[in-house]
Amino acid sequence: MPNFIFTTSQVGAEPIIKEEITLQFPGARLAFSRPGLLTFKLPEENIQELESREQPLKSVFARTWGYSIGSLRGETVDELIPKLWELTGETRFDRIHVFGRDLHKIGDYKFEPRLTEEAYGLCEKLSNAYPFDSLKAKDQREPALAGELVLDVILVNPIPPARVSEFLARREGGDLTEMPVPNRVKKGKKSKKGDDGAEKAPPRHEWIIGWHRVHSFQSAFPGGMLDLEVPEYVVSRAWLKMEEAVRWSHFPMFDARVCEIGSAPGGATQALLSRGCEVIGVDPAEMAPEVLADPKFRHIRSRIAFVKRREFRRIRWLTCDINVPPNYTLDVIESVVMHPDVNVRGMLLTLKFPDWNMGFEVKDYVSRIKSWGFNIVRARQLHYSHQEICVACLKKPFRK
Ligand SMILES: C[S@@+](CC[C@H](N)C(=O)[O-])C[C@H]1O[C@@H](n2cnc3c(N)ncnc32)[C@H](O)[C@@H]1O
């Protein structure tokens, strides 16, 4: 049993993850740190406790986590593969997940966390070279199943996603084939010198090796990334966020009556309509015509503060995605759900953080929501969340 754990996350969330972990395990020490990828050394008894917990690591901001068993460095993949099998020994894994750490903040250089061709290709290569016949699948597009044991290979220096390289090439006015190899030696840090005194470039490949057991929705996907395909008819990226939020929460939002606060232009509405929901969208901005044309959709073109609460009498589910700080979103929601004419069973809320420090306040936001009678409240920075979290809130049992 190794004494290390790893977490991957968005770039910017690392200080909050450090706090989340040291609050649970005061003896935890940061071992390895790169933007988007941390490892911690934990006292032996903490590791045993983690293994025995039903809901192992409590973290809102870790996209994925697992036990770390070491790292490998080298110039070629072929040179690393036998070393990988040495490290994993006799353990029989059910799957191999390969994914890169986030190289940039979301949005910088058009960066979005995704599973890249490099990650898919390497997963296939490692799966084909795996010395035992225990693997359930060799393609990591297929989600892992609950209870399965997954070998995690995290690329510390992944090839940047194509959209980042294209963006940089366009900005430099250059040609993609002439893209410089990124300099991986940090500014101000001395680069290592070889025997001949010449500067040694850092190795091309550096992998953190770990494992996890599938224990949650997110842990079934490589690096906690769903990699959904966006259908052509979809009008905004918010479709991805709603799809992921509904799947993660396991809320039965089929044929349901939903009010969406901040619905324009309508990608999230489309995800709900495709589940047979009846949707009232509240937004002063324009909805896309194809969403307006759906007979199960009604647009109230207004800010939420001016909408009569009796409009929500039949509503049982509420979603909210408005671009204001968390406390304002919560004021808005409180004014709706605490009204005597309104009886909401569950909510999917986006809380946006104009400042990452607001991420340290998540406990307070959750307590406030619980004080309104939602006894089950879960918060998480989902794969498709930007600088924000998704909060799933439920009244259970629910009295109509
Ligand atoms: C991130 S966009 C929502 C994206 C949308 N859910 C979709 O699927 O395309 C945020 C929206 O919140 C709306 N908004 C901001 N403040 C609002 C308020 N007080 N009441 C209703 N809508 C609001 C904005 O007009 C904007 O269209």
The ligand as a Tripos MOL2 file, in Angstrom:
@<TRIPOS>MOLECULE
LIG
   27    29     1     0     0
SMALL
NO_CHARGES

@<TRIPOS>ATOM
      1 C1        -23.9860   31.6850  -18.5810 C.3       1 LIG1
      2 S1        -25.3880   32.4150  -19.3380 S.3       1 LIG1
      3 C2        -26.5230   31.0860  -19.2740 C.3       1 LIG1
      4 C3        -26.3090   30.0590  -20.3430 C.3       1 LIG1
      5 C4        -27.5620   29.2650  -20.5500 C.3       1 LIG1
      6 N1        -27.9050   28.4570  -19.3940 N.3       1 LIG1
      7 C5        -27.4950   28.3750  -21.8040 C.2       1 LIG1
      8 O1        -27.7900   27.1910  -21.6630 O.co2     1 LIG1
      9 O2        -27.1710   28.8430  -22.8780 O.co2     1 LIG1
     10 C6        -25.9510   33.4670  -18.0830 C.3       1 LIG1
     11 C7        -27.2990   34.1020  -18.3510 C.3       1 LIG1
     12 O3        -27.7890   34.6240  -17.1160 O.3       1 LIG1
     13 C8        -28.6370   35.7000  -17.4220 C.3       1 LIG1
     14 N2        -28.8870   36.4610  -16.1790 N.ar      1 LIG1
     15 C9        -28.0340   37.2050  -15.4570 C.ar      1 LIG1
     16 N3        -28.6740   37.7260  -14.3810 N.ar      1 LIG1
     17 C10       -29.9480   37.2780  -14.4070 C.ar      1 LIG1
     18 C11       -31.0900   37.4530  -13.5690 C.ar      1 LIG1
     19 N4        -31.0270   38.2010  -12.4600 N.pl3     1 LIG1
     20 N5        -32.2320   36.8310  -13.8960 N.ar      1 LIG1
     21 C12       -32.3050   36.0560  -15.0150 C.ar      1 LIG1
     22 N6        -31.2610   35.8530  -15.8460 N.ar      1 LIG1
     23 C13       -30.1020   36.4620  -15.5530 C.ar      1 LIG1
     24 C14       -27.8750   36.4440  -18.5080 C.3       1 LIG1
     25 O4        -28.7470   37.2510  -19.2870 O.3       1 LIG1
     26 C15       -27.2630   35.2980  -19.3110 C.3       1 LIG1
     27 O5        -28.0360   34.9890  -20.4490 O.3       1 LIG1
@<TRIPOS>BOND
     1     1     2 1
     2     2     3 1
     3     2    10 1
     4     3     4 1
     5     4     5 1
     6     5     6 1
     7     5     7 1
     8     7     8 2
     9     7     9 1
    10    10    11 1
    11    11    12 1
    12    11    26 1
    13    12    13 1
    14    13    14 1
    15    13    24 1
    16    14    15 ar
    17    14    23 ar
    18    15    16 ar
    19    16    17 ar
    20    17    18 ar
    21    17    23 ar
    22    18    19 1
    23    18    20 ar
    24    20    21 ar
    25    21    22 ar
    26    22    23 ar
    27    24    25 1
    28    24    26 1
    29    26    27 1
@<TRIPOS>SUBSTRUCTURE
     1 LIG1         1 GROUP 0 **** ****
